[in-house]
Amino acid sequence: MDRDSKSIMSWLSGLINAHVDVAKDPYINRLNVNPYTYNLVNLLVRTGLGKTTFYFTTQPIMKQLASVYNTASGVYMIEEGLSKT
């Protein structure tokens, strides 16, 4: 159970369903769950933070950081001066 007494397994199931149904409703993208934040979201949900996880990942700075990381990922090791870190 998370801090709001909701099942952690329900959160994990919801995340799986959201990724499966992303073509129909891409709300998981609006929550800033992407290759950069996926492990963080997984950690926070599994430790019981529940919906607080998504308040954190949707902060403007987190969205900017994920965007920069994902943009640099496509050209990492190709274009000098860009790095993931």
N, C-alpha and C positions, 0 to 999 in steps of 0.2 A: 504494500500500500504506500502511496505517496503522501506528502504532507497534507493533502486535501482529502485523504481517505479514499482515493480512487486507485484502482488496480494498476500497477506498473505494467502488467502484461497487456492490459487494455490499451495503454499508451503505445506500447511496442507494436501491437496489432494494428492500431490506427496509423502508425508511421508506415508500416508495410503496405497497408491498403492505399494510403495517400500516394505512395510511389507507383503502385500498380495502376491507379486511376488518374495519373497525372495528365494524360491526354484529354480526358473529359473535363477535369477541374483542377487546374494547376495551383491550388491554394498552398500546397507544400512549398512552392517557389516563393510565394509571398511571405511565408514564415522564415525565409532565408535558410532553408535546409538544402544544402548543395554539397559538392565534394569537399569544400573547405570546412564547413560547419557540421558535417554529418557525424563525425566521431564525438564532437563536443555535445551535440544534441543527444546522442546515444548515451553518453556518460551522465549528463544531467538528468535525463528521464530515468535511467536505471538507478540513480542515487535518490530518487524520490522528489525531485523538484516540480514535476508535472508541468502545469501551464506556465509557471515562472520561466521555464526554459525558453519558451517562445517570446516572452517579453524581453528576454536578454538578446536572443538572436535577431530580433527585428529592430534593435537600436541602430540608428543611422551609421555609427562608426563600425558596427559589425557588418552591415551591408556593404559599406565602402571597402572594408578589409577583404571580405569574400570576393567582391568584384575585382579588386586589384589582383588578388591571388589567382582567380580563375582566368583573368586576362593574361597574366604572365605565364600561366601554365601552358598555354598554346605555343609560346615562343621560347620557353625555357631551354637554354643551351643552344639556341639558334641565333638569337640576337644578343650581342654583347651589351652589358650594362643592365640587363634585366635579370632578376633572380626571384625565387619564391620566398626568400627570407629577408 
